[in-house]
Amino acid sequence: MKYSVSIDVPLLDDGLRFYRDALGLAEVAQPVATYVILKCGNSEIGLIEKSAGSKQAKGTDEVRRYERHWTPVHIDFHVDDFEAFLAKAVSAGAKCEQKF
């Protein structure tokens, strides 16, 4: 069985800068210009460009927004050196809201 997670990003290049450059995930495919598949261990992460303000689904007036929001679903990445990774992530576009 293969597992994958798809993540909407407002700009594919910015999403790649974080997931590829900061996390070191390798691109394995780009089936269309707005979708990239990255290898993440035994799983895959798909990044799909969906612009801010675009409708989330047919039949709803809800639109995508990418400012800070709460969601019950998130991905945890466990790293060996937190401080080194944090610096790399911030340089790739992440924002440090709080250090535990």
Secondary structure, 3 states (H helix, E strand, C coil): CCCEEEEEECCHHHHHHHHHHHCCCEEEEEEECCEEEEEECCEEEEEEECCCCCECCCCCCCECCCCCCCCCCCCCCCCCCHHHHHHHHHHCCCCCCCCC
